[in-house]
Amino acid sequence: MELTQLCFAGVTRQAQAVRSGEVTARDLVAEHLRRIERLDPRLNAFRLVFAEQALAEAERLDATGDDLPLRGVPIAVKEDIAIAGLPTTKGTNAARAPQPADSEIVRRLRAAGAVVIGRSRMPELGLWPFTESSWAGPTRNPWSLTHSPGGSSGGSAAAVAAGLAAAAIGTDGAGSIRIPAAMTGLFGLKPQRGRVSLSPEPQMWGGMVVAGPITRTVADWALVADQIHGAVPGDAHAAHPPRTSFTEAARTDPGRLRVGVSLRPWGPGIPIADEVRDAVQDTAALLTDLGHDVVRLDPPMREVTAPTRFAVRYLRNAHLARAGLELPDLVEPRTRAAAELGRRLPRGAVRWALKDDASLTAHANRVFGTVDVLLTPALTRPPIRVGEWDGRNVVTALLAAAHYTTFLPLWNVVGNPAAVVPAGRSAAGLPLAVQLVGRQHDECTLLSVSAQLERARPWADRFPPGF
């Protein structure tokens, strides 16, 4: 296989190629670096590229010949994950303190033989479903440079979709793995809360944020996740052990499942584009053809109070995130405006928003008393354009973002795993996707059914034109 083709082959194939001697780790990493140098000026997916360090690490792996599961595979890491010697920049210029050590995620990636090739971009403090800033410019979608790859893990998704990294690590506090995966035609699974350690942080955003891979295939996600999952002392949350390895789950037929299909937005008066409805209904039909029992199910999600609780948490976290920066006055005006709204929240409203986790979790999970998996839209319309919400004040921009991502944040609040699976193309040729939500602690079922969908409706063999 040519090196360029190998850059789009994904984690599993690349690791196999290095271990078999088909290609050296150095040559594989060097080819990705050449692609980054040539193509990333069009995309703006990377904040930092570790060219010298990555080549040195690849050469070390070639010299040792260690049989590691991710040996020589180039992986990008989102800029809110700690890397030794660098500030954890979180999409801002207001963070300056270098980290004393790698995060647990990065440590485990390196131990598995992965080569951390660069740090991928995100919007400031992860506040938006697009990756743009006044000082760094927009990150663009490889499928259409006039469209966004989403956010907040937008740089991670753009890098993988364009063949600049075999996989990338993202974080998800309100859809930030699932949004960019959906917008770039990739597989993204938000793991169960506590599945992947966020150390040195005990938790992020009050437990709403989780970390996980964004990959070309379900098998790739499983392979990377098998290397990085597991809690460490000091973590605020620890997921139940999976019933099998994620790799084994992705290889295993799910059996006959009962799948609930919901097109009910998390809040009244939110429109869903016809192409999105069609993608969900087509996936439901495919699941039926695959032997599953598919039923329409629109569970009540407390649409009056739940979105309000989430909004209060979101704004409070924006305030706390800005306040925790070394140079908070350097943040962008829209970040400052969101943080100021959070600062002004009445204490009673914050207490009210934070106190009902157990009740809301139980309420949301009632759906899994009758179904194994919940199928919903991922986003309410196809990918948004770069700069589409420029010029809006912060309140109207936040409302637009909330409508766009309405099916996603509930599962951050309650902690369930949720996957985004590619589901065809819009009339304009842009990626569409659906969301699959699983029972608490049950990524394995999601991986099995997602892999079944991938076999029936492959997506990873499509490459963005010009890349």
C-alpha angles and dihedrals in degrees: 000000000000116000093244091054090047090057088065095041095087137226101304095050094043093050090049091050093053095044092049093049093244087127134004121244088239094055091047093050093043091054091052090049091051089051091049092050091049102037110025094075084070095046108030091210097145130063092184132012117203096207100153095040093045093052091047091050091048091051090050091052091050091050096049096041090206113176097235124162095236098029110166096351111143112227129180121218125209116246095245091068117089120250120183115261095013133091114248093243102187092198094303140100090220097084116083111152112107117229117245094218144008118276116254089255093056092043091054093045091054092045089055091053100258118147112225099221100180151328115270125220129253135176115268110294089346093277101139141056089233132058108234137123137176093238101040100031125223129320108225136216114249090218091059123003090208090061132072124247087217130240169332090350090035097131091050093054095042091053094051095042091052095048094249093123132017090228139345136213116236136175128226125204099151103001101314095142095036098046097057093039089054093048096049103040097253137127115257126172122186102213126222113283107271095021094111119036116240092198131181080042113060087211140336129233093000093304097312096109124079130172130225146139130288109207146165095244141023091244090054091053091050094049094051094042091051088062099046107035126104136079127259130204110287096033113132092217137033123189122220112265112269115252091239138355114294089237090056091047091054089053095048125090108240095223120219110333133186106232123193117208118208128181094170112120120225093253137023126279098020113141123220119209116243091238090056093050089049092052091053093046092047090051091048089052091048091051089051090051088051090059103262126137103242120191134175109247127170104180118198107254099186088256093184098057108019097066089047092052090050092048091053091050092047095052093043090052091049089056093047093046093052092044090054094058122103092229106026094167090068095068121111121267095252091050090049091049093051091046091049091054087053093048091054096052112122112250090235091058091051092049090049093050094049102042103068104062096118094047094047091045091053091045094050093046094053086089089069091062087077105024137040097213134018118219118203139150114281095214130004095239140011120284117310123237124257108269093007094140097038112130095029118119115248095260096053091043091052091049091050090050091048092052092047094052100031096131095054118056099061090071091055091053094050097032104233120149114255130183134200115216123190112250109183134282137298121242086265091055096253122138121268125194145181131218125235116195122196138196117279113289091006109117088139095073090047091052093049095050093040091053089049090054090048092054091050095042109022118202108166095080092069117092129192111259113256095023 
